[in-house]
Amino acid sequence: MLVNASYTPGDFFLTTITDLCPNTNYEFAAWIMNVLTNRSGILPNVTFTIESPDGTVLQEYSTGNIPQTTQPEWKQYGFYFNTPDDNATIVLRMRNNAPGGLGNDLALDDITFRPCGPIITSIIEGHGDTVNICEDDFSSFRFSGNTSAAYVNPAYQWQSSTDTGATWVDLPGETTSNFNSPVFSKPGTYWYRLVVTDQRFAGIRSCRIASNNLIINVHAKPFVNAGADRVTISGDSIHLAGTVSGEDPIYYWNPPDYLSDNRILNPVALPVTTTNYTLYSQSAFGCKREDDVTIKVVQAIFVPSAFTPNNDGRNDHWRIPYLDPLLGAEVYVYNRYGKLVYHTNSQVVDWDGTIDGNPQPSSVYIYLIRFKTNRPDMKGTVSLIR
């Protein structure tokens, strides 16, 4: 709110507050800014008055002259007062004590009333106020609160928040000083607190005093992918292709046998027999996950010499089972006239005996396999039998 002062001192703001708690100590606060910044002028001077409806002054506070600054600058002013025993309704009055003219203009914002009661403490039993667990931990915790003797007949209410304390929701039925939490399994941040007031004012939310926050952090397990199963020819090396992500994860391969370095994601592997490698990972919060990859070691690449694409479900396709696509091999198949009838590059070999959907005749076809490594080319024939 922007206030342009009148030429004579007087009230510029008057309102009635009806939702406060009887017989309670409150902190009143408001933010004020002197809007005159680039030349001298009259300084604002504001008096806040808290009154009962009949005009009785409960508390009064004056800001004194609000200084001028080179840049707009907000400053908070506040004081404490007690509401009457029989009626919590109060009147807030603001008076500008300085005359109008050049200056004496101010901005007003964020008027608040905060109840000041006994300190309420809450804990997660055995853990303090914060717990870090992993997803799928399925843990439950016991929360407990403690109030001072100022509450003769306290009314308790546990609350939860899913937006880091921006909003709070009452938990149905949780109206004692202790609370057994739900089971936590999904990643997220879960906040809880205990609010307390006297039983006489249990229906007035503004009378509640809140405890410190209790926080349950449920952390996701790392993402772990050991890569697709691979085939390698005896004597050849192969790169593992692991992937790990998460909250500062560490990782390693096991067993470390025949690996260039078992603590990197893509070590060179030279196993002498078929080996199953497990990629283990653990996050900064102890959350663990693992994944496996099998490296099959074969003595040679077996190329089938015939197939029968007659749709009987047996040998309908020409496939080279141990030709790992990551070997980067390029495969050509020619008919007896030298025409290319099938080709694939760094892919699974799978020919159904057709060209553009047209079945090819029974015949002997010539294949050529070229490797991007130093492995020599492979040549031979395959019979298509119908």
PLY file of the C-alpha trace (Angstrom):
ply
format ascii 1.0
element vertex 386
property float x
property float y
property float z
element edge 385
property int vertex1
property int vertex2
end_header
0.00 0.00 0.00
1.34 3.45 -0.96
0.51 6.28 1.46
0.64 9.93 0.39
0.45 11.85 3.67
-2.15 14.58 4.28
-0.99 18.07 5.26
-1.99 17.49 8.86
-0.97 14.51 11.00
-3.69 11.89 11.42
-4.85 8.32 10.99
-4.30 6.75 7.58
-5.18 3.12 8.33
-7.89 1.64 10.59
-9.13 -1.97 10.63
-10.75 -4.49 12.97
-9.08 -7.90 13.51
-11.44 -10.68 14.60
-9.60 -14.02 14.25
-7.10 -13.73 17.10
-6.95 -15.90 20.19
-8.14 -14.57 23.61
-5.64 -14.09 26.43
-2.66 -14.60 24.13
0.58 -12.74 23.59
0.99 -11.65 19.95
3.74 -10.15 17.89
2.52 -7.46 15.48
4.79 -6.56 12.55
4.65 -4.50 9.36
7.15 -3.54 6.67
7.52 0.17 5.84
9.61 2.02 3.25
10.32 5.74 2.90
9.69 6.21 -0.84
11.55 9.54 -1.10
15.10 8.66 -2.16
16.76 11.33 -4.30
16.17 14.59 -2.40
15.59 15.78 1.12
12.09 16.07 2.53
9.82 15.43 5.47
10.46 12.02 7.08
7.51 9.70 7.79
6.81 8.96 11.46
4.18 6.32 12.21
2.45 5.25 15.43
0.79 1.82 15.63
-1.98 1.45 18.19
-3.71 -1.76 19.27
-7.09 -1.06 20.90
-10.02 -3.01 22.24
-13.40 -2.35 20.53
-14.32 0.16 23.27
-11.20 2.25 22.54
-9.00 1.02 25.38
-5.37 1.15 24.24
-3.74 -2.26 24.69
-0.35 -1.33 23.24
1.25 1.46 21.25
4.49 1.78 19.33
6.10 4.57 17.31
8.65 4.09 14.55
10.26 7.50 15.06
11.46 9.26 11.93
11.90 6.72 9.12
15.20 7.62 7.46
15.67 8.39 3.81
17.96 6.05 1.82
19.66 6.32 -1.57
17.82 3.21 -2.75
14.33 2.00 -1.75
14.76 0.02 1.47
12.14 -1.95 3.39
12.36 -2.10 7.17
10.25 -4.18 9.54
8.71 -2.59 12.65
6.90 -4.53 15.34
5.96 -4.98 18.99
4.15 -7.35 21.36
0.69 -7.08 22.94
-1.82 -9.25 24.84
-5.40 -9.85 23.72
-8.12 -9.48 26.38
-9.35 -12.54 28.28
-12.98 -12.13 27.24
-12.67 -10.93 23.64
-9.94 -11.42 21.04
-11.31 -8.72 18.72
-8.89 -5.79 18.41
-8.66 -2.57 16.41
-5.44 -1.71 14.57
-4.83 2.00 14.05
-1.95 3.61 12.16
-1.24 7.33 12.51
1.20 9.47 10.57
2.72 11.92 13.05
4.50 14.09 10.48
2.86 16.86 8.42
2.39 16.62 4.68
4.35 18.54 2.07
7.54 17.59 0.30
8.22 13.98 1.34
6.40 12.07 4.09
5.31 9.41 1.59
5.62 5.77 2.51
4.88 2.23 1.34
3.31 -0.34 3.69
3.28 -4.11 3.22
2.98 -7.51 4.91
1.06 -6.77 8.12
1.21 -9.86 10.37
-0.03 -11.07 13.75
1.87 -14.05 15.18
0.92 -15.77 18.45
3.83 -16.08 20.88
3.38 -19.09 23.11
5.45 -21.71 24.86
8.14 -23.50 22.87
6.88 -26.75 21.32
9.54 -29.36 20.51
9.13 -32.53 18.51
11.52 -35.33 17.60
11.70 -38.51 15.53
12.44 -40.98 18.29
15.99 -42.28 17.96
16.84 -39.88 15.12
16.48 -36.20 16.07
14.52 -34.09 13.58
15.69 -35.46 10.20
15.92 -38.96 8.73
17.38 -40.07 5.38
16.20 -43.42 4.04
16.04 -45.16 0.67
13.04 -45.92 -1.50
11.42 -49.29 -0.81
12.81 -49.13 2.73
9.22 -49.46 4.06
10.20 -47.86 7.38
7.85 -46.26 9.87
8.85 -43.86 12.64
7.45 -42.66 15.93
7.15 -38.90 16.36
6.77 -37.34 19.81
6.17 -33.79 20.98
6.77 -31.95 24.21
4.99 -28.84 25.55
5.75 -26.69 28.54
3.58 -26.51 31.65
2.02 -23.30 30.32
-0.71 -25.43 28.75
-2.93 -26.74 31.53
-5.18 -28.61 29.11
-3.35 -28.81 25.75
-5.01 -29.72 22.46
-2.63 -31.51 20.07
-2.74 -31.83 16.30
-0.12 -33.36 14.00
0.23 -31.89 10.52
2.00 -32.85 7.31
3.37 -30.90 4.35
4.37 -32.10 0.88
5.67 -28.72 -0.34
8.53 -28.15 2.13
6.39 -26.31 4.64
4.57 -23.87 2.36
1.19 -25.38 3.34
0.18 -27.71 6.17
-2.67 -30.21 6.46
-4.13 -31.64 9.68
-3.73 -35.43 9.95
-7.14 -36.91 10.87
-7.20 -38.57 14.27
-3.61 -37.65 15.19
-4.47 -35.58 18.26
-2.06 -36.82 20.93
1.53 -35.87 21.70
2.78 -39.01 19.89
2.28 -40.13 16.31
3.28 -43.29 14.42
4.14 -42.26 10.89
2.97 -44.05 7.75
5.35 -46.39 5.92
7.67 -44.55 3.54
8.63 -46.22 0.25
8.39 -43.69 -2.60
11.12 -41.05 -3.16
10.23 -37.61 -1.82
10.53 -35.20 1.08
7.91 -35.50 3.80
7.53 -32.84 6.52
5.64 -33.12 9.81
5.06 -30.92 12.84
2.96 -30.73 15.99
0.69 -27.75 16.67
-0.66 -27.10 20.17
-3.13 -24.72 21.82
-5.24 -24.69 24.94
-8.29 -26.94 24.76
-10.54 -23.88 25.19
-9.32 -22.49 21.85
-8.98 -25.74 19.90
-11.41 -24.55 17.24
-9.44 -21.36 16.52
-6.58 -22.19 14.15
-4.84 -18.87 14.78
-4.31 -19.89 18.43
-2.02 -22.76 17.50
1.70 -22.75 18.25
3.80 -24.94 15.94
6.78 -27.09 16.82
9.98 -27.46 14.86
9.69 -29.42 11.61
10.39 -33.14 11.34
11.71 -34.19 7.94
11.78 -37.61 6.28
13.91 -37.65 3.12
13.24 -40.74 1.00
16.03 -41.03 -1.57
15.80 -42.80 -4.90
18.12 -45.70 -5.55
20.75 -45.09 -8.23
19.87 -45.91 -11.82
22.09 -48.79 -12.89
22.31 -50.43 -16.32
25.10 -52.92 -17.01
24.32 -52.93 -20.73
23.07 -55.61 -23.08
24.47 -59.13 -22.98
27.41 -59.49 -25.35
29.21 -62.16 -27.37
32.95 -62.11 -27.92
35.32 -64.44 -29.67
37.97 -66.09 -27.55
41.08 -63.93 -27.49
39.23 -60.74 -28.41
38.65 -57.90 -25.94
35.33 -56.16 -25.48
34.22 -52.94 -23.77
31.57 -53.14 -21.09
28.99 -50.36 -21.36
27.63 -49.55 -17.92
25.49 -46.55 -16.99
24.99 -45.17 -13.49
23.27 -41.99 -12.29
21.87 -40.68 -9.01
22.94 -38.79 -5.89
26.77 -38.85 -6.08
26.90 -42.61 -6.69
29.95 -44.82 -6.43
30.14 -48.03 -8.48
32.25 -51.05 -9.30
32.14 -54.28 -11.33
32.36 -57.70 -9.75
34.12 -59.99 -10.31
37.09 -57.83 -11.30
38.60 -60.75 -13.22
39.86 -59.95 -16.73
38.78 -56.27 -16.48
41.16 -53.37 -17.17
39.64 -51.40 -14.25
36.59 -52.57 -12.31
35.86 -49.03 -11.00
35.06 -47.39 -14.33
31.84 -47.81 -16.30
33.38 -49.01 -19.56
36.38 -51.20 -18.75
37.98 -53.45 -21.32
37.04 -57.09 -20.68
39.06 -60.08 -21.88
37.38 -63.08 -20.23
38.61 -66.55 -21.17
35.23 -68.15 -20.49
31.64 -66.97 -20.42
31.38 -64.59 -17.44
28.55 -62.79 -15.67
29.57 -59.33 -14.48
27.52 -57.37 -11.91
27.59 -53.58 -11.79
27.04 -52.45 -8.19
26.22 -48.85 -7.21
25.57 -46.98 -3.97
24.39 -43.37 -3.57
25.70 -40.84 -1.07
22.82 -41.86 1.22
23.59 -45.58 1.10
20.88 -46.50 -1.42
21.99 -49.50 -3.50
21.12 -51.05 -6.85
22.79 -53.53 -9.20
22.47 -54.95 -12.70
24.08 -57.85 -14.54
25.55 -58.44 -17.98
26.74 -61.74 -19.45
29.75 -61.89 -21.76
29.52 -65.11 -23.74
32.86 -66.33 -25.01
32.79 -68.45 -28.17
35.66 -70.07 -30.02
34.54 -68.85 -33.42
31.66 -67.30 -35.29
29.33 -70.02 -36.54
27.69 -69.20 -39.86
24.75 -71.49 -40.77
25.20 -73.08 -44.19
21.49 -73.42 -45.07
17.98 -72.26 -44.16
14.44 -73.07 -45.30
12.14 -70.00 -45.45
8.87 -71.96 -45.86
7.12 -70.52 -42.79
7.04 -73.80 -40.90
8.64 -72.16 -37.86
11.95 -73.96 -38.25
15.05 -72.39 -39.83
12.89 -69.79 -41.62
15.61 -67.12 -41.27
19.32 -67.02 -41.89
20.90 -65.74 -38.68
24.48 -65.63 -37.39
23.95 -66.13 -33.65
27.34 -65.10 -32.27
27.96 -62.12 -34.51
27.67 -59.34 -31.89
26.39 -56.13 -33.54
28.90 -54.12 -31.53
31.69 -55.85 -33.44
30.65 -53.50 -36.24
30.61 -56.21 -38.89
29.18 -55.52 -42.35
27.43 -58.50 -43.98
26.79 -58.93 -47.73
24.89 -61.74 -49.49
25.04 -62.15 -53.30
23.18 -64.44 -55.66
24.93 -66.56 -58.28
24.83 -63.62 -60.72
26.64 -61.27 -58.36
23.55 -59.26 -57.41
23.39 -58.03 -53.79
20.31 -59.59 -52.18
20.96 -58.80 -48.50
23.08 -56.32 -46.58
23.38 -55.16 -42.97
25.88 -53.02 -41.12
26.49 -53.33 -37.35
23.07 -54.91 -36.91
21.68 -58.32 -36.05
21.89 -60.58 -39.10
18.38 -61.77 -39.99
17.55 -62.58 -43.64
14.16 -64.08 -44.52
15.15 -65.02 -48.08
13.43 -62.08 -49.80
14.37 -58.86 -51.58
11.90 -56.03 -50.97
9.36 -58.65 -49.95
9.91 -60.82 -53.03
10.92 -64.43 -52.23
14.23 -65.50 -53.75
14.58 -68.88 -55.43
16.26 -71.92 -53.98
19.93 -71.56 -54.72
23.39 -71.28 -53.28
24.26 -67.72 -52.20
27.62 -66.22 -51.36
28.19 -64.24 -48.17
30.97 -61.85 -47.20
31.55 -60.60 -43.64
33.87 -57.63 -43.13
35.02 -56.48 -39.70
36.05 -53.00 -38.65
38.70 -54.55 -36.43
41.77 -56.43 -37.57
39.81 -59.67 -37.73
40.06 -61.11 -41.28
37.06 -61.18 -43.59
34.88 -64.29 -43.64
33.56 -65.76 -46.90
31.38 -68.75 -47.67
28.11 -69.99 -49.09
24.60 -70.47 -47.73
21.92 -72.59 -49.34
18.36 -71.28 -49.55
16.07 -74.31 -49.74
12.34 -74.07 -50.50
0 1
1 2
2 3
3 4
4 5
5 6
6 7
7 8
8 9
9 10
10 11
11 12
12 13
13 14
14 15
15 16
16 17
17 18
18 19
19 20
20 21
21 22
22 23
23 24
24 25
25 26
26 27
27 28
28 29
29 30
30 31
31 32
32 33
33 34
34 35
35 36
36 37
37 38
38 39
39 40
40 41
41 42
42 43
43 44
44 45
45 46
46 47
47 48
48 49
49 50
50 51
51 52
52 53
53 54
54 55
55 56
56 57
57 58
58 59
59 60
60 61
61 62
62 63
63 64
64 65
65 66
66 67
67 68
68 69
69 70
70 71
71 72
72 73
73 74
74 75
75 76
76 77
77 78
78 79
79 80
80 81
81 82
82 83
83 84
84 85
85 86
86 87
87 88
88 89
89 90
90 91
91 92
92 93
93 94
94 95
95 96
96 97
97 98
98 99
99 100
100 101
101 102
102 103
103 104
104 105
105 106
106 107
107 108
108 109
109 110
110 111
111 112
112 113
113 114
114 115
115 116
116 117
117 118
118 119
119 120
120 121
121 122
122 123
123 124
124 125
125 126
126 127
127 128
128 129
129 130
130 131
131 132
132 133
133 134
134 135
135 136
136 137
137 138
138 139
139 140
140 141
141 142
142 143
143 144
144 145
145 146
146 147
147 148
148 149
149 150
150 151
151 152
152 153
153 154
154 155
155 156
156 157
157 158
158 159
159 160
160 161
161 162
162 163
163 164
164 165
165 166
166 167
167 168
168 169
169 170
170 171
171 172
172 173
173 174
174 175
175 176
176 177
177 178
178 179
179 180
180 181
181 182
182 183
183 184
184 185
185 186
186 187
187 188
188 189
189 190
190 191
191 192
192 193
193 194
194 195
195 196
196 197
197 198
198 199
199 200
200 201
201 202
202 203
203 204
204 205
205 206
206 207
207 208
208 209
209 210
210 211
211 212
212 213
213 214
214 215
215 216
216 217
217 218
218 219
219 220
220 221
221 222
222 223
223 224
224 225
225 226
226 227
227 228
228 229
229 230
230 231
231 232
232 233
233 234
234 235
235 236
236 237
237 238
238 239
239 240
240 241
241 242
242 243
243 244
244 245
245 246
246 247
247 248
248 249
249 250
250 251
251 252
252 253
253 254
254 255
255 256
256 257
257 258
258 259
259 260
260 261
261 262
262 263
263 264
264 265
265 266
266 267
267 268
268 269
269 270
270 271
271 272
272 273
273 274
274 275
275 276
276 277
277 278
278 279
279 280
280 281
281 282
282 283
283 284
284 285
285 286
286 287
287 288
288 289
289 290
290 291
291 292
292 293
293 294
294 295
295 296
296 297
297 298
298 299
299 300
300 301
301 302
302 303
303 304
304 305
305 306
306 307
307 308
308 309
309 310
310 311
311 312
312 313
313 314
314 315
315 316
316 317
317 318
318 319
319 320
320 321
321 322
322 323
323 324
324 325
325 326
326 327
327 328
328 329
329 330
330 331
331 332
332 333
333 334
334 335
335 336
336 337
337 338
338 339
339 340
340 341
341 342
342 343
343 344
344 345
345 346
346 347
347 348
348 349
349 350
350 351
351 352
352 353
353 354
354 355
355 356
356 357
357 358
358 359
359 360
360 361
361 362
362 363
363 364
364 365
365 366
366 367
367 368
368 369
369 370
370 371
371 372
372 373
373 374
374 375
375 376
376 377
377 378
378 379
379 380
380 381
381 382
382 383
383 384
384 385
